[in-house]
């Protein structure tokens, strides 16, 4: 290469700089075009990282205590995770939480078109397909232990957790927790949802915190379509704890085990309970100087007990009435009797079938006595829902227990 050629670029650049400085002096303060600023030194090469975008954090409405680390997913994305490491898995919409410490991977996915609800029932909120896998991704149906399902429960009516066995919906024994959510202990996964008996128009809602009587006293006969029964009770005030104890003790006799009573209350004045006409007459007769308690158990079941007293304050009669909504009516009397005895195993007397006498009434009634106590177990359809019930009455209340 010619060495003279090598210096030409330097000469040209130098001349250009001199000309630019000269123009700057001639033009005064007029800014002149300049070259782009030199590029900064190249930064060290880094791998680009794309940060995931999450929806805003929402305060969980299900479950207590609330962990500091919560799975946050969009409403249409399944909730999933390792149950053992986290202790709980939430659904994407916060409606369901699975709680436990079993070694498995859990997925909660809402079902767009779930199996139809049983007659007389409706689902309150989404139905979930709850599935599990072991560490090798093998599906699990039967679990090694029990876990807790906690659904966000609607305020305003009794509800219960329901499970689908692939053919039919069945009621799962459920309880309200301190936050008003409905919970159940299960040992297998499938489709689960929260169900409630359908409400007829004009029927006031029922809440666990607000007993039915409080809501129905202000309803006039013209606006309330659901038949009501009014039971006169003593005017003394009863604490909730006293009512819960009375109902728990009374229910244990018929159920053969202790059941957790919720929303228990003692009443002053009157208590209204929505019941079929065939049972209203009995409760309407429970009057006098006694005390009536009302509450719920297993989320949707009703418990009522009344105690009559003489003028001297001694107990003259006790009546207990348990009502449990079911998803279907038995097809035969034998099937009805078997199921009733399984629901109320505390009733061990010999039962004789008695057919309902009301025209058009569908149901089964069984009656028996032991000493000064009478028992009546039965099935009846009311507002499209099959109701299983058990009633006992002793002393002055024995003759009031229906035989048909």
PETA-V795087 format. One line per field, one symbol per residue. phi: phi as a letter, one per 30 degrees, with the letter a starting at -180 (. if undefined). A space follows every 50 residues. Layout:
phi=???
This chain:
phi=.dddddcdeddddddddddddddddddidddcdbdeddddeddedbddcc ddccdedcdecbjadcddcbdcbddccddalddddciabcddcidbbcbl bddaccbcbdcdbdeeddeicbdcjdccccbbbddciddccdddacbccb cdcddkadbbdbbcdjbbcbdcebbdcdcidcbacbbacadbaccbedcd djdddbbddceedddcddddddccddebbccdbdcddcdddddddddddd dddddiadcdcbhdacccjabcbdbdedcdedddddbjdbbcbbacbhib dcbbbbbcbdddjddcabbbbcbbdbdacecbdddddddddddbdddcdd ccdbddcddidclbbbbabaicbcbbcabbcbhicdccbbbbbbhdcedd ddca
